[in-house]
């Protein structure tokens, strides 16, 4: 997650390993991951092809997300989860 809010990601995935993208190749990372989070990145397309769950980061840069949404950005046309929905769902389940 190069451009995503790492503190927010770490707060959601406390029990998971969050890889440093400068230390792990995309191929290695995709091979062992369940969720791929990003916004305007080619790794979302690679994750889609690999059958991974795509999480679109609509929280770290909402203006950019809205712009891409208006322009019908391809990953938004494919099956995905919005990070905001994922965040709310997991935040509420952690509070129960």
Phi and psi restraints in degrees (value plus and minus 20) as a CYANA .aco file:
   2 UNK   PHI     -81.9   -41.9
   2 UNK   PSI     -64.5   -24.5
   3 UNK   PHI    -131.4   -91.4
   3 UNK   PSI     -14.2    25.8
   4 UNK   PHI    -106.1   -66.1
   4 UNK   PSI     142.6   182.6
   5 UNK   PHI     -94.5   -54.5
   5 UNK   PSI      80.2   120.2
   6 UNK   PHI     -83.2   -43.2
   6 UNK   PSI     -53.9   -13.9
   7 UNK   PHI     -83.7   -43.7
   7 UNK   PSI     -61.1   -21.1
   8 UNK   PHI     -85.5   -45.5
   8 UNK   PSI     -63.0   -23.0
   9 UNK   PHI     -83.2   -43.2
   9 UNK   PSI     -66.1   -26.1
  10 UNK   PHI     -83.0   -43.0
  10 UNK   PSI     -54.0   -14.0
  11 UNK   PHI     -88.0   -48.0
  11 UNK   PSI     -48.7    -8.7
  12 UNK   PHI    -104.2   -64.2
  12 UNK   PSI     -56.6   -16.6
  13 UNK   PHI    -131.9   -91.9
  13 UNK   PSI      30.7    70.7
  14 UNK   PHI     -78.6   -38.6
  14 UNK   PSI     -53.4   -13.4
  15 UNK   PHI    -113.4   -73.4
  15 UNK   PSI     -11.7    28.3
  16 UNK   PHI    -133.5   -93.5
  16 UNK   PSI     141.0   181.0
  17 UNK   PHI    -109.6   -69.6
  17 UNK   PSI     103.4   143.4
  18 UNK   PHI    -123.6   -83.6
  18 UNK   PSI      94.2   134.2
  19 UNK   PHI     -98.6   -58.6
  19 UNK   PSI     127.6   167.6
  20 UNK   PHI    -105.2   -65.2
  20 UNK   PSI      96.2   136.2
  21 UNK   PHI     -83.9   -43.9
  21 UNK   PSI     -37.7     2.3
  22 UNK   PHI    -105.1   -65.1
  22 UNK   PSI     -26.6    13.4
  23 UNK   PHI    -132.1   -92.1
  23 UNK   PSI     -32.0     8.0
  24 UNK   PHI    -149.9  -109.9
  24 UNK   PSI     114.3   154.3
  25 UNK   PHI     -90.5   -50.5
  25 UNK   PSI     134.8   174.8
  26 UNK   PHI     -79.6   -39.6
  26 UNK   PSI     -61.8   -21.8
  27 UNK   PHI     -80.9   -40.9
  27 UNK   PSI     -66.7   -26.7
  28 UNK   PHI     -83.9   -43.9
  28 UNK   PSI     -63.7   -23.7
  29 UNK   PHI     -83.1   -43.1
  29 UNK   PSI     -68.1   -28.1
  30 UNK   PHI     -83.0   -43.0
  30 UNK   PSI     -52.8   -12.8
  31 UNK   PHI     -85.3   -45.3
  31 UNK   PSI     -44.0    -4.0
  32 UNK   PHI    -144.3  -104.3
  32 UNK   PSI      -1.4    38.6
  33 UNK   PHI    -133.5   -93.5
  33 UNK   PSI     139.1   179.1
  34 UNK   PHI    -123.7   -83.7
  34 UNK   PSI     -64.0   -24.0
  35 UNK   PHI    -134.2   -94.2
  35 UNK   PSI     120.9   160.9
  36 UNK   PHI    -141.5  -101.5
  36 UNK   PSI     101.3   141.3
  37 UNK   PHI    -131.8   -91.8
  37 UNK   PSI     118.7   158.7
  38 UNK   PHI     159.7   199.7
  38 UNK   PSI    -198.2  -158.2
  39 UNK   PHI    -146.6  -106.6
  39 UNK   PSI    -103.4   -63.4
  40 UNK   PHI    -123.9   -83.9
  40 UNK   PSI      54.3    94.3
  41 UNK   PHI    -161.7  -121.7
  41 UNK   PSI     124.3   164.3
  42 UNK   PHI     -88.3   -48.3
  42 UNK   PSI     -39.0     1.0
  43 UNK   PHI     -83.6   -43.6
  43 UNK   PSI     -44.4    -4.4
  44 UNK   PHI     -85.7   -45.7
  44 UNK   PSI     -58.9   -18.9
  45 UNK   PHI     -88.7   -48.7
  45 UNK   PSI     -61.0   -21.0
  46 UNK   PHI     -83.0   -43.0
  46 UNK   PSI     -60.3   -20.3
  47 UNK   PHI     -84.5   -44.5
  47 UNK   PSI     -60.6   -20.6
  48 UNK   PHI     -79.5   -39.5
  48 UNK   PSI     -67.2   -27.2
  49 UNK   PHI     -81.9   -41.9
  49 UNK   PSI     -55.7   -15.7
  50 UNK   PHI    -101.1   -61.1
  50 UNK   PSI     -22.9    17.1
  51 UNK   PHI      58.6    98.6
  51 UNK   PSI       2.2    42.2
  52 UNK   PHI    -105.9   -65.9
  52 UNK   PSI     140.2   180.2
  53 UNK   PHI     -98.4   -58.4
  53 UNK   PSI     104.0   144.0
  54 UNK   PHI    -113.8   -73.8
  54 UNK   PSI     109.4   149.4
  55 UNK   PHI    -137.2   -97.2
  55 UNK   PSI      94.2   134.2
  56 UNK   PHI    -106.1   -66.1
  56 UNK   PSI     103.4   143.4
  57 UNK   PHI    -101.3   -61.3
  57 UNK   PSI      75.8   115.8
  58 UNK   PHI    -116.2   -76.2
  58 UNK   PSI     -15.8    24.2
  59 UNK   PHI    -119.6   -79.6
  59 UNK   PSI     -59.0   -19.0
  60 UNK   PHI     -88.8   -48.8
  60 UNK   PSI     -53.8   -13.8
  61 UNK   PHI    -164.4  -124.4
  61 UNK   PSI      57.6    97.6
  62 UNK   PHI     -77.8   -37.8
  62 UNK   PSI     -55.9   -15.9
  63 UNK   PHI     -84.1   -44.1
  63 UNK   PSI     -63.5   -23.5
  64 UNK   PHI     -85.2   -45.2
  64 UNK   PSI     -61.8   -21.8
  65 UNK   PHI     -78.7   -38.7
  65 UNK   PSI     -68.1   -28.1
  66 UNK   PHI     -81.4   -41.4
  66 UNK   PSI     -60.2   -20.2
  67 UNK   PHI     -82.1   -42.1
  67 UNK   PSI     -66.4   -26.4
  68 UNK   PHI     -85.8   -45.8
  68 UNK   PSI     -57.0   -17.0
  69 UNK   PHI     -83.7   -43.7
  69 UNK   PSI     -64.6   -24.6
  70 UNK   PHI     -82.3   -42.3
  70 UNK   PSI     -52.2   -12.2
  71 UNK   PHI    -110.0   -70.0
  71 UNK   PSI     -11.8    28.2
  72 UNK   PHI      39.6    79.6
  72 UNK   PSI      27.8    67.8
  73 UNK   PHI     -72.6   -32.6
  73 UNK   PSI     108.8   148.8
  74 UNK   PHI     -71.6   -31.6
  74 UNK   PSI     -68.5   -28.5
  75 UNK   PHI     -78.1   -38.1
  75 UNK   PSI     -46.2    -6.2
  76 UNK   PHI     -95.1   -55.1
  76 UNK   PSI     -34.5     5.5
  77 UNK   PHI    -109.9   -69.9
  77 UNK   PSI     -31.5     8.5
  78 UNK   PHI    -117.0   -77.0
  78 UNK   PSI     144.6   184.6
  79 UNK   PHI     -77.7   -37.7
  79 UNK   PSI     111.3   151.3
  80 UNK   PHI    -179.9  -139.9
  80 UNK   PSI     150.0   190.0
  81 UNK   PHI    -138.4   -98.4
  81 UNK   PSI     117.7   157.7
  82 UNK   PHI    -101.5   -61.5
  82 UNK   PSI     118.0   158.0
  83 UNK   PHI     -79.0   -39.0
  83 UNK   PSI     -56.6   -16.6
  84 UNK   PHI     -82.2   -42.2
  84 UNK   PSI     -60.5   -20.5
  85 UNK   PHI     -89.3   -49.3
  85 UNK   PSI     -62.8   -22.8
  86 UNK   PHI     -81.6   -41.6
  86 UNK   PSI     -63.0   -23.0
  87 UNK   PHI     -82.4   -42.4
  87 UNK   PSI     -70.0   -30.0
  88 UNK   PHI     -82.2   -42.2
  88 UNK   PSI     -63.2   -23.2
  89 UNK   PHI     -82.1   -42.1
  89 UNK   PSI     -64.5   -24.5
  90 UNK   PHI     -97.4   -57.4
  90 UNK   PSI     -50.6   -10.6
  91 UNK   PHI     -86.2   -46.2
  91 UNK   PSI     -63.7   -23.7
  92 UNK   PHI     -90.2   -50.2
  92 UNK   PSI     -54.2   -14.2
  93 UNK   PHI     -92.6   -52.6
  93 UNK   PSI     -45.0    -5.0
  94 UNK   PHI     -97.6   -57.6
  94 UNK   PSI     -40.1    -0.1
  95 UNK   PHI    -111.0   -71.0
  95 UNK   PSI     -24.3    15.7
